[in-house]
Amino acid sequence: MNVSLAQLRAARAMLAWTSDELARRARVHRHTVRKLECGKASPQRGTMLRIVAALEAGGVEFSGGGVQPKNSKMEF
């Protein structure tokens, strides 16, 4: 799956997670999340897979060029 950095930022915002929360749930360092979101680092495949999996477990899904709630009952 090809997920853009903009989609990652949007998904995190949709879940109202801090970058620290995403890092904790994805089991990556918080600086990794921050660097990725700012475009200061190139994501490694394993890191991206963990981040995407954490966001999907949180209740979002990535489709095409966007991101949306998995469940229409998800509250923001």
N, CA, C and O atoms as a GROMACS GRO file, in nm:
protein
  304
    1MET      N    1   0.085  -0.118   0.000
    1MET     CA    2   0.000   0.000   0.000
    1MET      C    3   0.089   0.123   0.000
    1MET      O    4   0.187   0.132   0.073
    2ASN      N    5   0.052   0.217  -0.083
    2ASN     CA    6   0.125   0.341  -0.094
    2ASN      C    7   0.048   0.451  -0.022
    2ASN      O    8  -0.055   0.497  -0.072
    3VAL      N    9   0.096   0.492   0.095
    3VAL     CA   10   0.030   0.594   0.175
    3VAL      C   11   0.121   0.716   0.179
    3VAL      O   12   0.240   0.705   0.210
    4SER      N   13   0.064   0.831   0.148
    4SER     CA   14   0.144   0.953   0.147
    4SER      C   15   0.160   1.008   0.288
    4SER      O   16   0.086   0.972   0.380
    5LEU      N   17   0.257   1.096   0.303
    5LEU     CA   18   0.278   1.159   0.434
    5LEU      C   19   0.160   1.248   0.469
    5LEU      O   20   0.126   1.262   0.587
    6ALA      N   21   0.098   1.309   0.369
    6ALA     CA   22  -0.021   1.390   0.394
    6ALA      C   23  -0.135   1.304   0.448
    6ALA      O   24  -0.209   1.346   0.536
    7GLN      N   25  -0.148   1.182   0.394
    7GLN     CA   26  -0.251   1.091   0.444
    7GLN      C   27  -0.222   1.051   0.589
    7GLN      O   28  -0.314   1.040   0.670
    8LEU      N   29  -0.095   1.029   0.621
    8LEU     CA   30  -0.060   0.996   0.760
    8LEU      C   31  -0.098   1.108   0.854
    8LEU      O   32  -0.157   1.084   0.960
    9ARG      N   33  -0.066   1.230   0.816
    9ARG     CA   34  -0.101   1.346   0.901
    9ARG      C   35  -0.252   1.358   0.916
    9ARG      O   36  -0.302   1.383   1.026
   10ALA      N   37  -0.324   1.339   0.805
   10ALA     CA   38  -0.471   1.349   0.809
   10ALA      C   39  -0.531   1.240   0.897
   10ALA      O   40  -0.624   1.266   0.973
   11ALA      N   41  -0.479   1.119   0.887
   11ALA     CA   42  -0.530   1.008   0.967
   11ALA      C   43  -0.507   1.034   1.116
   11ALA      O   44  -0.595   1.010   1.198
   12ARG      N   45  -0.388   1.082   1.150
   12ARG     CA   46  -0.358   1.111   1.290
   12ARG      C   47  -0.449   1.221   1.342
   12ARG      O   48  -0.498   1.213   1.455
   13ALA      N   49  -0.472   1.323   1.260
   13ALA     CA   50  -0.561   1.432   1.300
   13ALA      C   51  -0.705   1.381   1.316
   13ALA      O   52  -0.775   1.421   1.409
   14MET      N   53  -0.748   1.293   1.226
   14MET     CA   54  -0.883   1.238   1.232
   14MET      C   55  -0.906   1.163   1.363
   14MET      O   56  -1.015   1.165   1.420
   15LEU      N   57  -0.801   1.095   1.409
   15LEU     CA   58  -0.810   1.019   1.534
   15LEU      C   59  -0.783   1.105   1.657
   15LEU      O   60  -0.799   1.060   1.770
   16ALA      N   61  -0.743   1.230   1.633
   16ALA     CA   62  -0.708   1.323   1.741
   16ALA      C   63  -0.595   1.269   1.828
   16ALA      O   64  -0.596   1.284   1.950
   17TRP      N   65  -0.498   1.205   1.763
   17TRP     CA   66  -0.381   1.152   1.832
   17TRP      C   67  -0.268   1.251   1.822
   17TRP      O   68  -0.251   1.318   1.720
   18THR      N   69  -0.190   1.260   1.926
   18THR     CA   70  -0.066   1.336   1.920
   18THR      C   71   0.037   1.250   1.846
   18THR      O   72   0.017   1.130   1.827
   19SER      N   73   0.146   1.313   1.807
   19SER     CA   74   0.252   1.235   1.742
   19SER      C   75   0.310   1.134   1.842
   19SER      O   76   0.352   1.025   1.802
   20ASP      N   77   0.312   1.170   1.970
   20ASP     CA   78   0.359   1.076   2.072
   20ASP      C   79   0.267   0.955   2.083
   20ASP      O   80   0.314   0.842   2.100
   21GLU      N   81   0.137   0.979   2.074
   21GLU     CA   82   0.040   0.868   2.081
   21GLU      C   83   0.058   0.774   1.962
   21GLU      O   84   0.058   0.652   1.978
   22LEU      N   85   0.072   0.830   1.844
   22LEU     CA   86   0.095   0.746   1.726
   22LEU      C   87   0.224   0.667   1.740
   22LEU      O   88   0.227   0.548   1.709
   23ALA      N   89   0.328   0.731   1.785
   23ALA     CA   90   0.456   0.663   1.802
   23ALA      C   91   0.443   0.547   1.900
   23ALA      O   92   0.495   0.438   1.876
   24ARG      N   93   0.373   0.570   2.010
   24ARG     CA   94   0.354   0.465   2.111
   24ARG      C   95   0.277   0.348   2.052
   24ARG      O   96   0.316   0.232   2.070
   25ARG      N   97   0.169   0.378   1.983
   25ARG     CA   98   0.086   0.271   1.926
   25ARG      C   99   0.155   0.196   1.812
   25ARG      O  100   0.134   0.077   1.794
   26ALA      N  101   0.238   0.267   1.736
   26ALA     CA  102   0.309   0.204   1.624
   26ALA      C  103   0.441   0.142   1.667
   26ALA      O  104   0.506   0.071   1.590
   27ARG      N  105   0.479   0.168   1.791
   27ARG     CA  106   0.606   0.117   1.845
   27ARG      C  107   0.726   0.166   1.765
   27ARG      O  108   0.816   0.090   1.728
   28VAL      N  109   0.723   0.297   1.739
   28VAL     CA  110   0.836   0.364   1.676
   28VAL      C  111   0.872   0.484   1.764
   28VAL      O  112   0.794   0.524   1.850
   29HIS      N  113   0.988   0.540   1.743
   29HIS     CA  114   1.030   0.655   1.823
   29HIS      C  115   0.950   0.778   1.782
   29HIS      O  116   0.919   0.796   1.665
   30ARG      N  117   0.918   0.861   1.879
   30ARG     CA  118   0.836   0.980   1.850
   30ARG      C  119   0.905   1.074   1.752
   30ARG      O  120   0.838   1.140   1.673
   31HIS      N  121   1.038   1.079   1.756
   31HIS     CA  122   1.109   1.164   1.660
   31HIS      C  123   1.093   1.112   1.518
   31HIS      O  124   1.095   1.189   1.423
   32THR      N  125   1.077   0.982   1.504
   32THR     CA  126   1.054   0.923   1.372
   32THR      C  127   0.924   0.975   1.314
   32THR      O  128   0.919   1.015   1.197
   33VAL      N  129   0.819   0.975   1.393
   33VAL     CA  130   0.689   1.025   1.346
   33VAL      C  131   0.700   1.172   1.308
   33VAL      O  132   0.653   1.212   1.201
   34ARG      N  133   0.761   1.250   1.392
   34ARG     CA  134   0.773   1.393   1.364
   34ARG      C  135   0.855   1.421   1.238
   34ARG      O  136   0.818   1.506   1.158
   35LYS      N  137   0.965   1.350   1.222
   35LYS     CA  138   1.049   1.369   1.103
   35LYS      C  139   0.976   1.327   0.976
   35LYS      O  140   0.986   1.394   0.874
   36LEU      N  141   0.902   1.217   0.984
   36LEU     CA  142   0.825   1.172   0.867
   36LEU      C  143   0.721   1.274   0.828
   36LEU      O  144   0.707   1.307   0.710
   37GLU      N  145   0.647   1.324   0.925
   37GLU     CA  146   0.539   1.418   0.897
   37GLU      C  147   0.590   1.551   0.843
   37GLU      O  148   0.518   1.620   0.770
   38CYS      N  149   0.710   1.587   0.878
   38CYS     CA  150   0.770   1.712   0.828
   38CYS      C  151   0.844   1.691   0.697
   38CYS      O  152   0.889   1.788   0.635
   39GLY      N  153   0.857   1.567   0.655
   39GLY     CA  154   0.930   1.537   0.533
   39GLY      C  155   1.080   1.543   0.549
   39GLY      O  156   1.153   1.555   0.450
   40LYS      N  157   1.128   1.535   0.673
   40LYS     CA  158   1.271   1.543   0.699
   40LYS      C  159   1.338   1.406   0.699
   40LYS      O  160   1.459   1.396   0.717
   41ALA      N  161   1.260   1.302   0.679
   41ALA     CA  162   1.316   1.167   0.676
   41ALA      C  163   1.239   1.084   0.573
   41ALA      O  164   1.119   1.104   0.553
   42SER      N  165   1.309   0.994   0.509
   42SER     CA  166   1.244   0.901   0.417
   42SER      C  167   1.199   0.779   0.496
   42SER      O  168   1.280   0.716   0.565
   43PRO      N  169   1.072   0.746   0.488
   43PRO     CA  170   1.023   0.634   0.567
   43PRO      C  171   1.075   0.500   0.518
   43PRO      O  172   1.081   0.475   0.397
   44GLN      N  173   1.112   0.417   0.611
   44GLN     CA  174   1.150   0.280   0.577
   44GLN      C  175   1.022   0.197   0.573
   44GLN      O  176   0.925   0.226   0.642
   45ARG      N  177   1.025   0.094   0.493
   45ARG     CA  178   0.904   0.012   0.473
   45ARG      C  179   0.848  -0.041   0.604
   45ARG      O  180   0.727  -0.032   0.628
   46GLY      N  181   0.931  -0.096   0.689
   46GLY     CA  182   0.884  -0.153   0.815
   46GLY      C  183   0.821  -0.048   0.905
   46GLY      O  184   0.720  -0.074   0.971
   47THR      N  185   0.880   0.069   0.908
   47THR     CA  186   0.826   0.179   0.988
   47THR      C  187   0.690   0.221   0.937
   47THR      O  188   0.596   0.238   1.015
   48MET      N  189   0.679   0.237   0.805
   48MET     CA  190   0.551   0.276   0.746
   48MET      C  191   0.444   0.171   0.771
   48MET      O  192   0.329   0.204   0.800
   49LEU      N  193   0.481   0.044   0.761
   49LEU     CA  194   0.383  -0.062   0.786
   49LEU      C  195   0.332  -0.056   0.929
   49LEU      O  196   0.212  -0.074   0.952
   50ARG      N  197   0.420  -0.032   1.026
   50ARG     CA  198   0.378  -0.023   1.166
   50ARG      C  199   0.289   0.099   1.189
   50ARG      O  200   0.190   0.091   1.262
   51ILE      N  201   0.324   0.210   1.128
   51ILE     CA  202   0.245   0.332   1.146
   51ILE      C  203   0.107   0.316   1.082
   51ILE      O  204   0.006   0.350   1.144
   52VAL      N  205   0.103   0.266   0.961
   52VAL     CA  206  -0.025   0.246   0.893
   52VAL      C  207  -0.111   0.146   0.969
   52VAL      O  208  -0.231   0.167   0.985
   53ALA      N  209  -0.052   0.038   1.017
   53ALA     CA  210  -0.127  -0.062   1.093
   53ALA      C  211  -0.185  -0.001   1.221
   53ALA      O  212  -0.299  -0.031   1.258
   54ALA      N  213  -0.109   0.083   1.288
   54ALA     CA  214  -0.157   0.147   1.411
   54ALA      C  215  -0.274   0.240   1.380
   54ALA      O  216  -0.374   0.241   1.452
   55LEU      N  217  -0.263   0.317   1.274
   55LEU     CA  218  -0.372   0.408   1.236
   55LEU      C  219  -0.497   0.330   1.195
   55LEU      O  220  -0.609   0.368   1.230
   56GLU      N  221  -0.478   0.223   1.120
   56GLU     CA  222  -0.593   0.141   1.081
   56GLU      C  223  -0.658   0.075   1.202
   56GLU      O  224  -0.780   0.066   1.209
   57ALA      N  225  -0.577   0.030   1.296
   57ALA     CA  226  -0.632  -0.028   1.420
   57ALA      C  227  -0.707   0.077   1.500
   57ALA      O  228  -0.800   0.046   1.574
   58GLY      N  229  -0.666   0.202   1.485
   58GLY     CA  230  -0.733   0.312   1.553
   58GLY      C  231  -0.867   0.348   1.492
   58GLY      O  232  -0.948   0.415   1.556
   59GLY      N  233  -0.891   0.305   1.368
   59GLY     CA  234  -1.023   0.325   1.309
   59GLY      C  235  -1.028   0.403   1.179
   59GLY      O  236  -1.135   0.452   1.142
   60VAL      N  237  -0.918   0.415   1.109
   60VAL     CA  238  -0.923   0.481   0.979
   60VAL      C  239  -0.884   0.382   0.870
   60VAL      O  240  -0.823   0.278   0.898
   61GLU      N  241  -0.919   0.416   0.747
   61GLU     CA  242  -0.875   0.334   0.635
   61GLU      C  243  -0.824   0.427   0.525
   61GLU      O  244  -0.873   0.539   0.506
   62PHE      N  245  -0.725   0.378   0.455
   62PHE     CA  246  -0.664   0.454   0.347
   62PHE      C  247  -0.719   0.401   0.217
   62PHE      O  248  -0.723   0.280   0.194
   63SER      N  249  -0.764   0.493   0.131
   63SER     CA  250  -0.817   0.451   0.001
   63SER      C  251  -0.780   0.556  -0.103
   63SER      O  252  -0.799   0.676  -0.083
   64GLY      N  253  -0.727   0.508  -0.212
   64GLY     CA  254  -0.686   0.600  -0.318
   64GLY      C  255  -0.590   0.704  -0.262
   64GLY      O  256  -0.485   0.669  -0.208
   65GLY      N  257  -0.624   0.829  -0.274
   65GLY     CA  258  -0.540   0.936  -0.222
   65GLY      C  259  -0.593   0.995  -0.094
   65GLY      O  260  -0.549   1.102  -0.051
   66GLY      N  261  -0.689   0.927  -0.030
   66GLY     CA  262  -0.752   0.984   0.089
   66GLY      C  263  -0.749   0.893   0.209
   66GLY      O  264  -0.691   0.785   0.208
   67VAL      N  265  -0.813   0.941   0.313
   67VAL     CA  266  -0.826   0.866   0.438
   67VAL      C  267  -0.965   0.893   0.492
   67VAL      O  268  -1.016   1.005   0.482
   68GLN      N  269  -1.026   0.791   0.549
   68GLN     CA  270  -1.162   0.805   0.600
   68GLN      C  271  -1.183   0.713   0.719
   68GLN      O  272  -1.106   0.619   0.740
   69PRO      N  273  -1.286   0.740   0.798
   69PRO     CA  274  -1.316   0.651   0.910
   69PRO      C  275  -1.359   0.513   0.857
   69PRO      O  276  -1.428   0.503   0.757
   70LYS      N  277  -1.316   0.407   0.927
   70LYS     CA  278  -1.359   0.272   0.891
   70LYS      C  279  -1.507   0.254   0.924
   70LYS      O  280  -1.581   0.190   0.850
   71ASN      N  281  -1.546   0.312   1.034
   71ASN     CA  282  -1.680   0.294   1.086
   71ASN      C  283  -1.751   0.428   1.082
   71ASN      O  284  -1.699   0.526   1.135
   72SER      N  285  -1.864   0.432   1.023
   72SER     CA  286  -1.937   0.560   1.013
   72SER      C  287  -1.982   0.611   1.150
   72SER      O  288  -2.024   0.726   1.162
   73LYS      N  289  -1.975   0.526   1.252
   73LYS     CA  290  -2.015   0.568   1.387
   73LYS      C  291  -1.898   0.630   1.464
   73LYS      O  292  -1.914   0.670   1.580
   74MET      N  293  -1.784   0.638   1.401
   74MET     CA  294  -1.667   0.696   1.465
   74MET      C  295  -1.693   0.842   1.497
   74MET      O  296  -1.740   0.917   1.412
   75GLU      N  297  -1.662   0.881   1.618
   75GLU     CA  298  -1.686   1.019   1.661
   75GLU      C  299  -1.556   1.097   1.659
   75GLU      O  300  -1.449   1.046   1.691
   76PHE      N  301  -1.570   1.225   1.620
   76PHE     CA  302  -1.454   1.313   1.616
   76PHE      C  303  -1.474   1.428   1.711
   76PHE      O  304  -1.387   1.514   1.722
   0.00000   0.00000   0.00000
